[in-house]
């Protein structure tokens, strides 16, 4: 079953029904199951039950690739790609819209319940103990919708409250340091969610993400790719549209997986921050991180607005400008972006099958495992 799933993912077949169909239509799949095709429910249940164990295969396959000499850790490029969740963006609602719709539905349900009670009273007079007192289905459906909205609204409020508490502690610490260690009073923070904050009813943990082709309901999949043979050496996944907080987790994944840090790291402007540049410097990694978009006709990927003189960002800009077209940053596009092209275009993975970040993370790990297996097989 493990071989069947991995071969399916490596061949661009992800649905359990399509994999089951392939076991009776394609010779390569027939050979794996030895002429004994599995039912699609069995494949789906196996994947669901052993999802974590299947995700752990990523490190095992990565070590095989290292043993085969496909991983050098000379230059590693980082990047993220937005992938659709198993949910429609039209099933999301903003907090402002939730408050408005909650009041509308509550009034509507209340009005209908009163009408239903009045109708019941009239029918009781007319029919006595006979049937006819059931609540109409359309009233129950509206009530269910109202409950869903209230659940999503409460979840957004809880998230906003937690974020406000984190922000309050951070501000208090900053003020304490500024005042030489003196305790500061409480800083008022906004605990109500932002009016534009959205929550999806199908997959609440997915988010509306902006891509070059418009907005999608999805997740931000991250990968660190080795420059020697385009092997994915670390991967992670988040629901945030920003890549900035993902540099450290990707680097944290490389060392446990392979026992050492890479010599060089390149990443686009989405990862540029003083904290990330400090992280690279502290780990003694040669970094090439864009400080701005590389526009057509420009030699380096640097910001138009100059940074504070002497800052880490200003020094990185100087480093990229000095090398120009010869900068090692140029390797980023040819290392990491083709990998996402191979996954999304060549093997057709454009939408997750599972829902919830705890299930989507292992699914992304399985996709990366299949990619490395294809590279390993072709190198052999």
C-alpha positions as CSV (number, residue, x, y, z in Angstrom):
1,X,0.0,0.0,0.0
2,X,2.9,2.4,0.8
3,X,4.5,1.6,-2.6
4,X,1.1,2.1,-4.3
5,X,0.6,5.5,-2.7
6,X,4.1,6.7,-3.4
7,X,4.0,5.6,-7.0
8,X,0.7,7.3,-7.4
9,X,2.0,10.6,-6.1
10,X,5.2,10.3,-8.1
11,X,3.0,9.7,-11.3
12,X,0.7,12.7,-10.6
13,X,-2.2,10.6,-9.4
14,X,-3.5,11.6,-6.0
15,X,-7.2,10.7,-5.7
16,X,-7.8,7.2,-4.1
17,X,-10.4,6.5,-6.8
18,X,-8.0,7.3,-9.6
19,X,-5.3,5.2,-7.9
20,X,-7.7,2.3,-7.6
21,X,-8.7,2.7,-11.2
22,X,-5.0,2.6,-12.3
23,X,-4.5,-0.8,-10.5
24,X,-6.8,-2.3,-13.2
25,X,-5.9,-0.1,-16.2
26,X,-2.1,0.5,-16.0
27,X,0.6,-2.1,-16.0
28,X,2.9,-0.3,-13.6
29,X,0.2,-0.1,-10.9
30,X,-0.9,-3.7,-11.7
31,X,2.7,-4.8,-11.0
32,X,2.8,-3.1,-7.6
33,X,-0.5,-4.8,-6.4
34,X,0.5,-8.1,-8.1
35,X,-2.8,-8.3,-9.9
36,X,-4.8,-7.9,-6.7
37,X,-6.4,-4.4,-7.0
38,X,-7.4,-2.6,-3.8
39,X,-10.7,-0.8,-3.3
40,X,-10.5,3.0,-3.3
41,X,-11.9,3.0,0.3
42,X,-9.1,0.8,1.5
43,X,-6.5,3.2,-0.1
44,X,-8.2,6.2,1.4
45,X,-8.4,4.7,4.8
46,X,-4.8,3.5,4.7
47,X,-3.6,7.0,3.9
48,X,-5.8,8.6,6.6
49,X,-4.7,6.1,9.3
50,X,-1.0,6.2,8.5
51,X,-0.7,9.9,7.4
52,X,2.0,10.8,10.0
53,X,4.1,7.7,9.3
54,X,3.9,8.4,5.5
55,X,5.1,12.0,6.2
56,X,8.1,10.6,8.2
57,X,9.2,8.8,5.0
58,X,10.4,12.3,3.8
59,X,13.6,12.1,6.0
60,X,14.2,8.4,5.1
61,X,14.1,9.2,1.3
62,X,16.2,12.3,1.9
63,X,18.9,10.2,3.6
64,X,18.9,7.8,0.6
65,X,19.4,10.7,-1.7
66,X,22.3,11.9,0.4
67,X,23.8,8.5,0.3
68,X,23.5,8.4,-3.4
69,X,25.4,11.7,-3.6
70,X,22.5,13.9,-4.7
71,X,22.7,16.2,-1.7
72,X,25.7,18.5,-1.4
73,X,24.4,21.4,0.7
74,X,26.6,23.8,-1.2
75,X,23.8,26.2,-2.1
76,X,20.2,25.8,-0.9
77,X,17.4,28.0,-2.2
78,X,14.2,28.7,-0.2
79,X,10.8,29.6,-1.5
80,X,7.1,29.2,-0.9
81,X,4.2,28.5,-3.2
82,X,0.4,29.0,-2.6
83,X,-1.6,25.8,-3.1
84,X,-5.4,25.6,-3.0
85,X,-7.1,24.1,0.0
86,X,-10.0,21.6,-0.3
87,X,-12.4,24.5,0.3
88,X,-14.0,27.2,-1.8
89,X,-13.1,30.8,-1.1
90,X,-16.8,31.7,-1.6
91,X,-17.5,29.7,1.6
92,X,-15.5,32.3,3.7
93,X,-17.0,35.2,5.5
94,X,-15.4,38.3,7.0
95,X,-15.9,39.3,10.7
96,X,-17.9,42.4,9.8
97,X,-20.1,40.4,7.5
98,X,-20.5,37.7,10.3
99,X,-21.8,40.3,12.7
100,X,-24.2,41.8,10.2
101,X,-25.4,38.4,9.0
102,X,-25.8,37.1,12.5
103,X,-28.2,39.9,13.4
104,X,-30.1,39.5,10.1
105,X,-30.5,35.7,10.6
106,X,-31.4,36.0,14.3
107,X,-34.1,38.5,13.4
108,X,-35.3,36.3,10.5
109,X,-35.3,33.1,12.5
110,X,-37.1,34.9,15.4
111,X,-39.7,36.2,13.0
112,X,-40.3,32.8,11.4
113,X,-40.5,31.1,14.8
114,X,-43.2,33.5,15.9
115,X,-45.0,32.9,12.6
116,X,-44.6,29.1,13.1
117,X,-46.0,29.4,16.6
118,X,-49.0,31.4,15.4
119,X,-49.6,28.9,12.6
120,X,-49.3,26.0,15.1
121,X,-51.8,27.6,17.4
122,X,-54.3,28.0,14.5
123,X,-53.7,24.4,13.4
124,X,-54.1,23.0,16.9
125,X,-57.5,24.6,17.0
126,X,-58.3,23.2,13.5
127,X,-56.7,19.7,13.8
128,X,-56.6,19.0,17.5
129,X,-54.1,16.2,18.3
130,X,-53.3,15.5,14.6
131,X,-49.9,16.0,13.1
132,X,-49.0,19.4,11.6
133,X,-47.0,21.0,14.3
134,X,-43.4,20.2,12.9
135,X,-41.1,23.1,12.4
136,X,-40.6,23.8,8.6
137,X,-37.2,22.6,7.2
138,X,-36.3,26.0,5.9
139,X,-36.4,27.4,9.4
140,X,-34.1,24.6,10.7
141,X,-31.7,25.2,7.9
142,X,-31.5,28.9,8.8
143,X,-30.9,28.0,12.4
144,X,-28.0,25.7,11.4
145,X,-26.5,28.4,9.3
146,X,-26.8,30.8,12.2
147,X,-25.0,28.3,14.5
148,X,-22.2,27.9,11.9
149,X,-21.7,31.7,11.7
150,X,-21.7,32.0,15.5
151,X,-19.0,29.2,15.8
152,X,-16.8,30.9,13.2
153,X,-17.3,34.3,14.8
154,X,-16.3,32.9,18.2
155,X,-13.2,31.3,16.8
156,X,-12.1,34.6,15.2
157,X,-12.7,36.4,18.5
158,X,-10.6,33.8,20.3
159,X,-7.7,34.2,17.8
160,X,-7.8,38.0,18.1
161,X,-7.8,37.8,21.9
162,X,-4.7,35.5,21.8
163,X,-2.9,37.8,19.4
164,X,-3.7,40.8,21.5
165,X,-2.3,39.2,24.6
166,X,1.0,38.3,22.7
167,X,1.1,41.9,21.4
168,X,0.5,43.3,25.0
169,X,3.3,41.2,26.4
170,X,5.7,42.3,23.6
171,X,4.9,46.0,24.2
172,X,5.3,45.6,27.9
173,X,8.7,44.0,27.4
174,X,9.9,46.7,25.0
175,X,8.8,49.4,27.5
176,X,10.5,47.6,30.4
177,X,13.8,47.5,28.4
178,X,13.5,51.1,27.4
179,X,12.8,52.2,30.9
180,X,15.8,50.3,32.3
181,X,14.0,47.3,33.7
182,X,11.2,49.2,35.4
183,X,7.7,47.6,35.3
184,X,5.2,49.3,33.1
185,X,1.5,49.5,33.2
186,X,-0.9,47.6,31.0
187,X,-1.0,48.7,27.4
188,X,-4.6,48.7,26.0
189,X,-4.9,46.4,23.0
190,X,-7.7,45.7,20.6
191,X,-9.2,42.3,21.4
192,X,-12.0,42.3,18.8
193,X,-11.0,40.8,15.4
194,X,-10.2,43.0,12.4
195,X,-13.4,43.6,10.4
196,X,-11.8,42.1,7.3
197,X,-10.5,38.9,9.1
198,X,-12.1,35.9,7.4
199,X,-12.9,32.3,8.3
200,X,-13.8,29.5,6.0
201,X,-16.7,27.2,6.9
202,X,-15.4,24.2,5.0
203,X,-11.7,24.3,6.1
204,X,-11.5,26.9,8.9
205,X,-7.6,26.7,9.1
206,X,-7.1,27.7,5.5
207,X,-6.8,31.3,4.5
208,X,-7.5,33.7,1.6
209,X,-4.0,34.1,-0.1
210,X,-3.0,36.4,-2.8
211,X,-1.2,34.9,-5.8
212,X,-0.2,36.3,-9.2
213,X,-3.4,34.9,-10.7
214,X,-5.7,36.3,-8.0
215,X,-6.9,35.2,-4.7
216,X,-7.3,31.6,-3.6
217,X,-8.4,29.8,-0.4
218,X,-5.4,27.8,0.5
219,X,-2.1,27.2,2.3
220,X,1.5,28.5,1.8
221,X,3.7,25.5,1.1
222,X,7.5,26.0,1.8
223,X,10.5,24.1,0.5
224,X,14.3,24.3,0.8
225,X,15.9,22.8,-2.3
226,X,19.5,21.7,-2.7
227,X,21.3,23.2,-5.7
228,X,23.1,20.0,-6.8
229,X,20.1,17.9,-8.1
230,X,17.0,19.8,-6.9
231,X,16.4,17.6,-3.9
232,X,14.0,19.1,-1.3
233,X,16.0,19.0,1.9
234,X,13.4,20.6,4.2
235,X,9.8,21.5,3.9
236,X,7.0,23.1,6.0
237,X,3.6,24.6,5.5
238,X,1.7,27.5,7.0
239,X,-1.7,29.2,6.5
240,X,0.0,32.7,6.6
241,X,0.5,34.5,3.3
242,X,3.9,35.8,4.5
243,X,7.1,33.9,3.9
244,X,9.1,35.9,6.4
245,X,8.6,33.7,9.5
246,X,9.4,30.5,7.6
247,X,13.2,31.0,7.0
248,X,14.2,29.8,10.5
249,X,11.9,26.7,10.5
250,X,13.3,25.6,7.1
251,X,16.9,26.0,8.3
252,X,15.9,24.2,11.5
253,X,14.7,21.3,9.3
254,X,17.9,21.0,7.3
255,X,20.3,20.3,10.2
256,X,18.2,17.5,11.9
257,X,17.6,15.9,8.5
258,X,21.2,16.0,7.3
259,X,23.3,16.8,10.3
260,X,24.8,20.1,9.1
261,X,23.9,23.5,7.8
262,X,24.2,24.5,4.2
263,X,27.2,26.6,3.0
264,X,25.0,29.2,1.2
265,X,21.3,30.1,1.3
266,X,19.3,32.2,-1.2
267,X,15.8,33.5,-0.9
268,X,13.6,36.2,-2.4
269,X,12.5,39.5,-0.8
270,X,9.6,37.8,1.1
271,X,12.1,36.4,3.5
272,X,14.1,39.6,4.1
273,X,14.1,40.9,7.6
274,X,16.8,41.9,10.1
275,X,15.9,38.9,12.3
276,X,16.3,36.5,9.4
277,X,19.7,38.1,8.4
278,X,20.8,37.7,12.1
279,X,19.7,34.1,12.0
280,X,21.9,33.3,9.0
281,X,24.8,35.2,10.4
282,X,24.6,33.4,13.7
283,X,24.6,30.0,12.0
284,X,27.6,31.0,9.9
285,X,25.7,30.6,6.6
286,X,26.6,32.7,3.6
287,X,23.3,34.4,2.8
288,X,21.9,36.0,-0.4
289,X,18.5,37.4,0.4
290,X,16.8,39.9,-1.9
291,X,16.0,43.2,-0.2
292,X,13.6,44.2,-3.0
293,X,12.1,42.9,-6.2
294,X,14.4,42.4,-9.2
295,X,12.8,44.4,-11.9
296,X,13.4,44.0,-15.6
297,X,16.6,45.7,-16.6
298,X,18.1,46.0,-13.1
299,X,21.2,44.1,-12.1
300,X,20.4,43.3,-8.5
301,X,17.3,42.3,-6.4
302,X,17.5,45.3,-4.1
303,X,15.0,47.8,-2.7
304,X,14.7,51.2,-4.3
305,X,14.4,52.9,-0.9
306,X,17.8,52.8,0.9
307,X,17.9,51.2,4.3
308,X,19.5,52.7,7.4
309,X,23.3,52.9,6.8
310,X,25.2,50.1,8.5
311,X,22.1,47.9,9.1
312,X,22.1,44.2,8.1
313,X,19.6,44.9,5.3
314,X,21.8,47.8,3.9
315,X,24.8,45.5,4.0
316,X,22.9,42.8,2.2
317,X,21.8,45.3,-0.5
318,X,25.5,46.4,-0.9
319,X,26.6,42.8,-1.2
320,X,24.0,42.0,-4.0
321,X,24.7,45.3,-5.9
322,X,28.5,44.7,-5.8
323,X,28.2,41.3,-7.5
324,X,25.5,42.4,-10.0
325,X,24.5,39.7,-12.5
326,X,27.3,37.5,-11.1
327,X,25.7,37.4,-7.6
328,X,25.1,33.9,-6.2
329,X,21.5,35.1,-5.8
330,X,20.9,34.3,-9.5
331,X,20.9,30.6,-8.6
332,X,17.7,30.9,-6.6
333,X,15.3,30.9,-9.6
334,X,17.0,28.0,-11.4
335,X,17.1,25.8,-8.2
336,X,13.8,26.2,-6.4
337,X,11.2,27.5,-8.9
338,X,11.5,24.5,-11.3
339,X,10.7,22.2,-8.4
340,X,7.4,23.9,-7.8
341,X,6.8,23.7,-11.6
342,X,7.5,20.0,-11.6
343,X,5.1,19.4,-8.7
344,X,2.3,21.7,-9.8
345,X,2.5,21.6,-13.6
346,X,4.3,18.3,-14.5
347,X,2.6,16.2,-11.8
348,X,-0.5,18.3,-11.6
349,X,-0.7,18.8,-7.9
350,X,-2.7,22.1,-7.5
351,X,-5.1,21.4,-4.6
352,X,-4.8,19.5,-1.3
353,X,-7.2,16.6,-0.8
354,X,-7.3,16.8,3.0
355,X,-8.6,19.5,5.3
356,X,-7.1,21.1,8.4
357,X,-3.5,22.1,8.8
358,X,-2.7,18.9,10.8
359,X,-3.6,16.8,7.8
360,X,-2.4,19.1,5.1
361,X,1.2,19.3,6.5
362,X,1.7,15.5,6.2
363,X,0.2,15.6,2.7
364,X,2.7,18.3,1.6
365,X,5.5,16.1,3.2
366,X,4.2,13.2,1.1
367,X,4.3,15.3,-2.1
368,X,7.9,16.4,-1.3
369,X,8.8,12.7,-0.7
370,X,7.4,11.7,-4.1
371,X,9.4,14.5,-5.7
372,X,12.7,13.3,-4.1
373,X,11.9,9.7,-5.1
374,X,11.5,10.7,-8.8
375,X,14.9,12.5,-8.6
376,X,16.5,9.5,-7.0
377,X,15.0,7.0,-9.5
378,X,16.1,9.1,-12.5
379,X,19.6,9.6,-11.1
380,X,19.9,5.8,-10.6
